[in-house]
Amino acid sequence: MDIVINIDAPQKPSGLKNRLKHLWKNILLHKLAQPATLIFLLAVSLLSGFLIYKLGILAAVLVILAMAGPPLVYAVVMYPKFGIIVLFVAAYLLFIPMKMDMHGFPLGTVMDGLEYLLILGFFIQQKKDRAWSLFKDKLTLVVLLWICYNFLEVLNPESVSFLAWIFTIRTTAVIILMYFVFVYQIRDAAYIKLLFKIWIVLATIGALNGIKQEYFGYFSSESNYLYGDPVKVGLLFIDHHMRKFSIFSDPVAFAYNMSAASVLCIALMFGPIKLYKKYILFGLTLLFMFSMLFSGTRGAYPLVPAAMGLLALLNFNKKVLTFVLIATGVFVVLIFMPTSNSNIARFQTAFKPSDDPSFNVRKINQARIRPYIQDHPFGGGLGSTGSWGQRFAPNSPLANFPPDSGYVRVAVELGTVGILLLCIVVFTALYCGINNYYLIRDPALKNYCLAATLIVFIYNIGNYPQEAIVQFPSNLIFFLVMAIIPICYRIDRQMLKEAADGE
């Protein structure tokens, strides 16, 4: 039988590099070179230039999103690890467009969209890998109960506005669902390490911008954002000093994120890393704590000392004890030394709450609302206080009540049952974190679990004087570190099982 070889037939290129080269040449020569394609691209270019000329930077951003949107959506859904990183970065940089005079930019919609895409990706992957066993732990169960209770609040007879519930559940329940996405999608220690690195880089950007605002002033767009609202100026200008907010929504979010990043670096310093990295983490800790002073948020100042106290209890050894004792000495000096610096003076008042007028006002407000909480075991309804209450039920008794505390808000809106459930969630998270820390064998995972437990601990302390976990990126960080607690234990068990099977 004769073998006929057609030398004119196109041969498929071999090797990845050649295939990519062939694909690129095919696109250039046969797709983009078509007259219809060139006319379409020219029209798009002219239209984009016209919109940017008329609408400014907002149009430029929208044009970029229109081009990058479809592939980004596909990547977030089909590559969830990439999607989690996108969500994390977006949560940190979310408020920058608002401070660039882009008031029409749909900030909330962007975050909602990313969250829904990750949830969609979760269900798509569940069709291939039904790994429901990943959720068989105490912490996941109580988080699920907490979500269900928030949804059941729609039936609360005391609720004065269904729309307030709708808008509040959109921002609370969906972000809590990210906990399940994290637990399912994060499967290895290397990815946790990557997330921590990205977190530290973003926190460094926030710290440097806060220092820049303090010593070199605001960008013109930031000044327009701040001084365009007299109410905002009144809230931030205290003791002849303007509180700084950096890249975040407000000084409170700035301070709490600097505290969380400081605790992360302190915990990682005692992990299995090289010496020069420990010095870098120590320097970053000082940077974060220094920039935190400019926020003027007293509720955040005790969080790092509290974390170090728990660190000393959990990881009791000579190095940790020495570090904590030295740090305690520095804090004691800062608290009691005489000073004319307004930032340090405000820092000192955080450890003397009886001398703080705002703290005393909050105590009076809490005493005033206590009988209502006691008489309403299911609360006044989700969204009954704060901005949603003022918008949808301005004449209700709770609309103008300032909770000024995450726990007080839960007690008022969700009642004694709600605050009890929240305390159960917090207790379970800390219990699992501490228990897993002692059970985990791998040094790196043990350290990651420690860092996550300490951050959960400080956010819950900070949730009393302020609403610590309602704003991006704090809410996302809180549920991420909460998820890392069972993830570290699960990965460690898998590594032990694989080691045992290999012997």
Secondary structure as GFF3:
##gff-version 3
##sequence-region A 1 503
A	DSSP	alpha_helix	16	26	.	.	.	ID=ss1
A	DSSP	pi_helix	27	32	.	.	.	ID=ss2
A	DSSP	alpha_helix	35	55	.	.	.	ID=ss3
A	DSSP	alpha_helix	57	78	.	.	.	ID=ss4
A	DSSP	alpha_helix	80	93	.	.	.	ID=ss5
A	DSSP	three_ten_helix	97	100	.	.	.	ID=ss6
A	DSSP	alpha_helix	107	128	.	.	.	ID=ss7
A	DSSP	three_ten_helix	132	135	.	.	.	ID=ss8
A	DSSP	alpha_helix	138	152	.	.	.	ID=ss9
A	DSSP	three_ten_helix	153	155	.	.	.	ID=ss10
A	DSSP	alpha_helix	162	185	.	.	.	ID=ss11
A	DSSP	alpha_helix	189	216	.	.	.	ID=ss12
A	DSSP	alpha_helix	220	227	.	.	.	ID=ss13
A	DSSP	alpha_helix	230	236	.	.	.	ID=ss14
A	DSSP	beta_strand	237	238	.	.	.	ID=ss15
A	DSSP	beta_strand	241	242	.	.	.	ID=ss16
A	DSSP	alpha_helix	251	269	.	.	.	ID=ss17
A	DSSP	alpha_helix	275	292	.	.	.	ID=ss18
A	DSSP	three_ten_helix	293	295	.	.	.	ID=ss19
A	DSSP	three_ten_helix	298	300	.	.	.	ID=ss20
A	DSSP	alpha_helix	303	314	.	.	.	ID=ss21
A	DSSP	alpha_helix	318	336	.	.	.	ID=ss22
A	DSSP	alpha_helix	342	349	.	.	.	ID=ss23
A	DSSP	three_ten_helix	353	355	.	.	.	ID=ss24
A	DSSP	alpha_helix	357	375	.	.	.	ID=ss25
A	DSSP	alpha_helix	386	392	.	.	.	ID=ss26
A	DSSP	alpha_helix	406	439	.	.	.	ID=ss27
A	DSSP	alpha_helix	443	462	.	.	.	ID=ss28
A	DSSP	alpha_helix	474	502	.	.	.	ID=ss29
###
